[in-house]
Amino acid sequence: MIDKVNKAILILYNVCGVSLVVLAAAGMTPPVGWLPRPLIILGIIPFILLLIAHLTRYMMKRNSKTAK
């Protein structure tokens, strides 16, 4: 199960990178620095999922050490 979480973390790192590129490109269009709220929310979702995946992996590793 930890392998699946590691694979999800790897995919989420790539999605976060793409999200940052899209948000940066959208932020350069006129008016500069302004992003619509739905775009900001869509950009935040991968980062929240990445945090959840890291916490899940941490909890799984901690529980596997205490089970031994």
C-alpha positions in Angstrom: 0.0 0.0 0.0 2.9 2.4 0.7 4.0 1.8 -2.9 0.7 3.1 -4.2 1.0 6.2 -2.0 4.5 6.8 -3.2 3.3 6.6 -6.8 0.5 9.0 -6.0 3.0 11.4 -4.5 5.2 11.2 -7.6 2.2 12.0 -9.8 1.1 14.8 -7.6 4.5 16.5 -7.7 4.2 16.6 -11.5 0.6 17.9 -11.4 1.7 20.6 -8.9 4.4 21.7 -11.3 2.1 21.9 -14.2 -0.4 23.8 -12.0 2.3 26.3 -11.0 3.2 26.9 -14.7 -0.4 27.4 -15.7 -1.0 29.8 -12.8 2.1 31.7 -13.6 1.2 32.1 -17.2 -2.4 33.1 -16.3 -1.0 35.7 -13.8 1.0 37.4 -16.6 -2.0 38.2 -18.7 -3.6 41.6 -18.3 -4.5 42.7 -15.7 -1.1 41.5 -14.4 -1.3 39.7 -11.0 -5.0 39.1 -11.1 -6.4 35.5 -11.2 -10.0 34.5 -11.2 -11.0 32.8 -8.0 -12.0 29.4 -9.6 -8.5 29.2 -11.2 -6.9 29.8 -7.8 -9.1 27.1 -6.2 -8.2 24.6 -9.0 -4.5 25.4 -8.5 -4.7 24.8 -4.7 -6.3 21.3 -5.0 -3.2 19.4 -6.1 -1.2 20.9 -3.3 -3.8 19.9 -0.7 -3.8 16.4 -2.1 0.0 16.3 -1.9 -0.1 17.2 1.7 -2.7 14.6 2.4 -0.6 11.9 0.6 2.5 12.9 2.6 0.6 12.7 5.9 -0.9 9.3 4.8 2.6 7.9 4.0 3.9 9.2 7.4 1.0 7.6 9.3 1.4 4.3 7.4 5.2 4.1 8.1 4.7 5.1 11.7 2.0 2.4 12.2 4.1 -0.3 10.5 7.0 0.4 12.8 4.8 0.1 15.9 3.2 -3.1 14.6 6.6 -4.9 14.5 
